[in-house]
């Protein structure tokens, strides 16, 4: 099996959990080193105060707040899951969004997309945006506020999609890249899709497999490479299997992967050399944690642009992540749900956790069903507003293409394999059912 050098990944190790692979820091970023870098970048003298405090953590990053001279910034220190390219792509994307849309995103002050620095990790020094995650305010917002919020999200999406004007969109599939040298706060404005930076291409040992990584000229080439990297991973798992269960698990995953590879030319067209498919920026993680709002529920910023890429136009048929809930047409009646019972003594609960929401004395099932009901209503709001801004949306055959892509993600995660096989059975017979209907065969009310 041919492998390629991924570059230095010092500081990173992958840990296999019960259901997934997670990245781990083998060493912690040094606070004094972060302070020294910030002082140099911001020209803060040794005699002036500069405070570095831990702010938050993501799957691949640690964020630190930088306070100096009555100003505050964030520095985002990243694990080298895809050395150079992930940080470079995020900076290029942030700059493009800021220069070409009205979407409010953090301004990049400085960055280093290598680990050859005092901190020993890639980093981005950026603006600290005002507001708090809408997740914290959602339950106190009125439905009218949520409708306005969702319409604003559709307007931002329309800008990212260039309102369907192909002459303003990108060409080729991949994460934005530029040849600008490291360290400049503002990368060159002439950016274009480059290597694809996504979980499907770099998690665990996937970075070592020799497969095309982009830019891809078409949907066909992109998804073919994504399927092949998963097939290589399962073949390696079979070779390295410690027992029969591990071998059977990998063999089971290979079945839908190979079936999707055979189905690929029936859903997508392999294009001639020289063709470049039009693409648009697609933020695949617009959840309620990554959208900031003020006290009135109005959007102040969208954050977490890592791995955001230029993807085919059919991807725009998907919903923002916060709207991807089960359908529920009837509003849950509060009095029909049980009251909350505390499994732990009140004193042992972490009431300082900003992500722990107040249930107002009701069982959490009530809030789950309420979110499903609201998302069902708001999906229609989103679709109606986006359709107003882009009359040609969504493109023809987007549903089957989107479901094909979702099926590849399910295979990559190793879940719902039977659902994928069942869906492929239908598509091969010419039955154009939705992927979710293959998961719930009796469902007749499925809406994205």
C-alpha positions in Angstrom: 0.0 0.0 0.0 1.6 3.3 -1.1 1.9 6.0 1.5 2.7 9.7 1.3 4.4 11.8 4.0 1.9 14.0 5.8 4.4 16.4 7.2 5.3 16.8 10.9 2.4 15.8 13.2 4.4 16.3 16.4 2.1 16.8 19.4 -0.7 14.7 17.9 -1.8 11.1 18.5 -5.0 9.3 17.5 -6.9 7.4 20.2 -9.4 4.7 19.2 -12.5 4.9 21.3 -15.4 2.5 21.5 -17.2 4.1 18.5 -14.8 6.5 16.9 -11.2 7.9 16.6 -10.4 11.0 18.5 -7.2 13.2 18.4 -5.2 13.7 21.6 -2.6 16.3 22.6 0.7 14.6 23.5 1.8 17.9 25.1 0.0 21.1 26.2 0.6 24.4 24.4 2.9 26.6 26.6 1.1 29.7 28.0 4.5 31.7 28.2 5.2 30.7 24.6 1.8 31.9 23.5 2.3 35.2 25.4 5.7 35.7 23.7 4.2 35.2 20.3 1.4 37.6 21.0 3.7 40.2 22.3 5.8 40.0 19.2 2.8 40.1 16.8 1.1 42.9 18.6 4.3 44.9 19.5 3.6 44.8 23.2 6.7 45.7 25.2 7.8 43.5 28.2 6.8 46.2 30.6 3.2 46.4 29.4 0.5 43.9 30.6 -0.5 41.0 28.3 -2.7 38.3 29.8 -3.3 34.9 28.3 -6.1 32.7 29.6 -7.7 29.5 28.4 -11.0 30.3 26.6 -12.4 27.1 25.1 -11.5 23.9 23.3 -12.7 22.1 20.2 -11.9 18.7 18.7 -8.7 19.9 17.0 -8.0 23.3 18.8 -7.5 25.1 22.0 -8.5 28.8 22.2 -6.9 31.3 24.5 -8.0 34.8 25.3 -5.5 37.6 24.8 -6.1 40.7 27.0 -3.9 43.8 26.6 -4.3 47.6 26.6 -8.1 47.4 27.1 -8.3 45.1 24.0 -9.1 41.5 23.7 -8.3 38.9 21.0 -8.3 35.1 20.6 -5.4 32.9 19.6 -6.4 29.5 18.2 -3.8 26.8 18.6 -4.3 23.7 16.5 -3.3 20.1 16.4 -1.5 19.2 13.1 -4.2 16.9 11.9 -3.5 18.1 8.3 -0.2 20.1 8.7 -0.1 23.5 7.0 -3.2 23.0 4.8 -5.9 23.1 7.5 -4.7 26.4 9.1 -3.9 27.9 5.7 -7.3 27.0 4.3 -9.1 28.4 7.3 -7.3 31.8 7.0 -7.9 31.9 3.3 -11.6 31.2 3.8 -12.0 33.8 6.6 -10.4 36.4 4.4 -12.5 35.5 1.4 -15.7 35.7 3.4 -14.8 39.0 5.0 -13.8 40.5 1.6 -16.7 39.2 -0.5 -19.8 38.9 1.8 -21.5 40.8 4.6 -21.2 37.8 6.9 -19.5 38.8 10.2 -16.5 36.6 10.8 -13.4 37.0 12.9 -10.7 39.2 11.3 -7.3 37.4 11.2 -4.5 39.5 12.8 -1.6 37.1 12.2 -1.1 33.4 11.8 1.5 30.6 11.4 0.5 27.6 9.4 3.6 25.6 10.4 4.7 24.2 13.8 8.1 25.7 13.4 7.6 28.4 16.0 7.9 29.1 19.7 4.5 27.5 20.5 5.3 24.4 18.5 1.8 24.3 17.0 0.0 26.1 14.2 -1.9 29.1 15.4 -4.2 31.9 14.3 -4.4 35.2 16.2 -7.9 36.7 15.5 -10.6 39.1 16.5 -12.7 38.2 19.5 -16.3 38.5 18.3 -19.0 40.0 20.4 -22.1 38.0 21.4 -22.7 34.6 22.8 -23.6 31.2 21.2 -27.3 31.2 20.2 -27.5 27.8 21.8 -27.5 29.5 25.2 -30.4 31.9 24.3 -32.5 29.6 22.1 -35.1 28.6 24.7 -35.7 32.2 25.7 -36.1 33.5 22.1 -39.6 34.0 20.7 -40.6 32.1 17.6 -40.7 35.4 15.8 -37.0 36.0 16.7 -36.2 32.5 15.5 -37.9 33.1 12.2 -35.9 36.3 11.7 -32.7 34.5 12.8 -33.3 31.7 10.2 -34.1 34.2 7.4 -30.8 35.9 8.2 -29.0 32.6 8.0 -30.6 32.0 4.6 -29.4 35.5 3.5 -25.8 34.7 4.6 -26.0 31.4 2.8 -27.2 33.0 -0.4 -24.1 35.3 -0.3 -21.8 32.4 0.2 -23.5 30.6 -2.7 -23.1 33.8 -4.8 -26.9 33.8 -5.3 -26.5 31.0 -7.8 -24.4 33.2 -10.2 -21.9 30.7 -11.6 -19.6 33.4 -12.9 -19.1 34.6 -9.3 -18.6 31.1 -7.8 -15.5 29.0 -7.7 -14.4 26.2 -10.0 -13.3 22.8 -8.7 -14.0 21.1 -5.4 -11.6 21.7 -2.5 -10.6 23.9 0.4 -9.6 27.5 -0.4 -5.8 28.0 -0.8 -3.4 30.7 -2.0 0.3 30.8 -2.7 0.8 33.7 -0.2 3.6 33.0 2.3 3.1 32.2 5.9 2.5 34.9 8.5 0.6 37.5 6.6 -2.6 38.5 8.3 -4.3 39.0 4.9 -3.7 36.3 2.4 -3.8 37.2 -1.3 -7.4 37.8 -2.5 -6.9 35.5 -5.5 -7.8 32.3 -3.7 -8.9 29.1 -5.4 -9.9 25.6 -4.3 -6.9 23.4 -3.4 -6.5 20.2 -1.4 -9.6 18.9 0.2 -9.3 19.4 4.0 -12.0 17.3 5.7 -12.3 14.6 8.4 -12.9 12.0 5.6 -9.4 12.7 4.2 -7.2 13.2 7.4 -8.7 11.4 10.4 -6.5 8.6 11.9 -4.1 7.2 9.2 -6.1 8.5 6.2 -3.5 11.2 5.5 -1.0 8.5 4.7 -3.0 6.9 1.9 -2.0 7.7 -1.6 -5.2 9.0 -3.2 -6.0 12.2 -5.1 -6.7 15.0 -2.6 -7.8 17.8 -4.8 -8.6 20.2 -6.2 -11.1 17.9 -7.9 -12.6 18.9 -11.2 -15.9 17.3 -10.5 -18.2 15.7 -7.9 -17.4 12.3 -9.4 -13.6 12.7 -8.8 -14.1 14.0 -5.3 -16.5 11.2 -4.1 -14.5 8.5 -5.9 -11.4 9.5 -4.0 -13.4 9.7 -0.7 -14.7 6.2 -1.2 -11.3 4.9 -2.2 -9.6 6.2 1.0 -12.3 4.5 3.1 -11.8 1.3 1.1 -8.1 1.4 1.7 -8.7 2.0 5.4 -10.9 -1.1 5.6 -8.4 -3.2 3.7 -5.7 -2.2 6.1 -8.0 -3.1 9.0 -8.5 -6.6 7.6 -4.7 -7.0 7.3 -4.2 -5.8 10.9 -7.2 -7.5 12.4 -6.4 -9.0 15.8 -9.4 -11.4 15.9 -12.2 -12.6 13.7 -14.6 -10.0 15.0 -12.3 -7.1 13.8 -11.9 -8.8 10.4 -15.7 -9.3 10.0 -16.4 -5.7 11.1 -14.0 -4.4 8.4 -15.5 -6.8 5.8 -19.0 -5.6 6.6 -18.0 -2.0 6.1 -16.4 -2.8 2.7 -19.7 -4.1 1.3 -21.6 -0.7 1.1 -18.4 1.1 0.2 -17.9 -1.0 -2.9 -21.6 -0.8 -3.8 -21.5 3.0 -3.6 -18.3 2.9 -5.8 -20.2 0.9 -8.4 -23.3 3.2 -8.1 -21.2 6.4 -8.5 -21.3 6.6 -12.3 -25.1 6.2 -12.2 -25.5 9.3 -10.0 -22.6 11.4 -11.2 -21.0 12.0 -14.5 -17.2 11.5 -15.0 -16.2 14.7 -16.8 -13.6 15.1 -19.6 -10.2 16.5 -18.9 -10.2 20.3 -18.6 -13.7 20.5 -17.1 -14.1 22.5 -13.9 -17.3 22.1 -12.0 -18.8 25.3 -10.5 -18.7 25.3 -6.7 -19.6 27.5 -3.7 -18.5 27.8 -0.1 -20.5 25.4 2.2 -20.2 25.8 6.0 -21.0 22.2 7.1 -21.2 23.0 10.8 -23.8 25.8 11.2 -24.9 24.6 14.6 -26.2 26.7 17.4 -22.8 26.8 19.1 -21.0 28.4 16.1 -23.5 31.3 15.6 -23.2 34.2 18.0 -26.0 36.5 18.8 -26.6 39.6 20.9 -29.3 40.1 23.7 -32.0 40.6 21.0 -31.1 37.4 19.2 -29.6 39.1 16.3 -26.5 37.5 14.7 -23.2 39.1 15.5 -20.8 36.5 14.1 -20.4 33.0 12.6 -17.3 31.2 13.8 -15.4 27.9 13.3 -14.6 28.0 9.6 -12.0 25.1 9.7 -12.5 22.5 7.0 -15.1 24.7 5.2 -14.6 24.1 1.5 -15.8 24.9 -2.0 -18.4 22.2 -2.8 -20.7 21.4 -5.7 -23.9 23.4 -6.1 -26.0 20.3 -5.2 -24.6 20.5 -1.7 -26.7 23.7 -1.1 -29.8 21.5 -1.0 -28.7 20.4 2.5 -29.9 22.2 5.6 -27.8 24.2 8.1 -26.9 21.8 10.9 -29.2 23.4 13.5 -32.2 22.6 11.3 -31.3 18.9 10.7 -33.7 17.5 13.3 -36.4 14.8 13.0 -39.7 16.1 11.6 -42.4 16.9 14.1 -45.6 18.5 12.9 -47.5 18.9 16.2 -46.2 21.2 18.9 -45.4 19.3 22.1 -47.8 20.1 24.9 -45.8 21.0 27.9 -48.2 19.6 30.5 -48.1 16.2 29.0 -44.4 15.8 29.8 -43.0 14.6 33.1 -41.3 17.1 35.4 -37.5 16.9 35.7 -36.0 14.7 38.3 -32.5 15.3 39.6 -30.4 12.2 39.4 -27.6 14.0 41.2 -27.7 16.2 44.2 -28.0 19.9 43.2 -24.7 20.7 44.7 -22.9 18.2 42.5 -24.2 19.6 39.3 -22.1 21.9 37.3 -24.3 25.0 37.2 -21.3 27.1 35.9 -21.2 25.1 32.6 -22.4 27.7 30.0 -23.6 24.8 27.8 -25.8 23.3 30.5 -29.3 24.8 29.9 -32.0 25.3 32.4 -34.8 22.8 31.8 -37.3 24.9 33.7 -38.4 21.9 35.7 -39.4 19.8 32.6 -38.0 16.5 31.4 -35.4 16.9 28.7 -37.6 14.9 26.3 -39.9 17.9 26.1 -37.1 20.2 24.9 -35.9 17.6 22.4 -39.4 17.4 20.9 -39.7 21.2 21.0 -36.5 21.6 19.1 -37.7 19.0 16.5 -41.0 20.9 16.1 -39.3 24.3 15.8 -36.7 23.0 13.3 -39.5 21.5 11.2 -41.2 25.0 11.0 -37.9 26.8 10.4 -36.8 24.6 7.6 -39.7 25.9 5.6 -38.7 29.5 6.6 -35.1 28.8 5.4 -36.2 27.2 2.1 -38.7 30.0 1.3 -36.2 32.8 2.0 -33.3 31.1 0.1 -35.7 30.5 -2.9 -36.6 34.2 -2.9 -32.9 35.1 -3.1 -31.9 32.3 -5.6 -35.0 31.5 -7.7 -33.2 28.5 -9.3 -32.6 26.8 -5.9 -32.4 23.8 -5.4 -30.8 22.3 -8.5 -32.4 19.3 -10.2 -31.3 15.9 -8.9 -29.8 17.5 -5.8 -31.6 15.1 -3.4 -30.1 11.8 -4.8 -26.6 13.4 -5.0 -26.9 14.7 -1.5 -28.1 11.3 -0.2 -25.2 9.6 -2.0 -22.8 11.9 -0.2 -24.5 11.3 3.2 -24.3 7.5 2.5 -20.5 7.8 2.1 -20.3 9.6 5.4 -22.3 6.9 7.1 -19.9 4.3 5.8 -17.0 6.3 6.9 -18.4 6.5 10.4 -19.3 2.8 10.3 -23.0 3.3 11.3 -26.3 2.6 9.5 -24.6 0.3 7.1 -27.8 -1.7 6.6 -29.6 1.6 5.8 -27.0 2.4 3.1 -27.3 -1.1 1.6 -31.1 -0.8 1.6 -30.9 2.6 -0.1 -28.5 1.3 -2.8 -31.0 -1.5 -3.4 -33.7 1.0 -4.2 -31.6 3.3 -6.3 -30.3 0.4 -8.4 -33.9 -0.6 -9.1 -34.8 3.0 -10.1 -36.7 3.7 -6.9 -35.7 7.3 -6.0 -36.3 7.1 -2.2 -34.6 9.3 0.3 -31.7 7.9 2.4 -33.7 8.7 5.6 -36.6 6.7 4.3 -34.2 3.7 4.0 -33.5 4.1 7.7 -37.2 4.5 8.6 -38.9 2.4 5.9 -42.4 3.3 7.2 -41.7 7.1 7.3 -43.7 9.1 4.9 -43.0 12.5 6.3 -39.3 13.3 5.9 -38.2 16.8 5.4 -34.7 18.2 5.5 
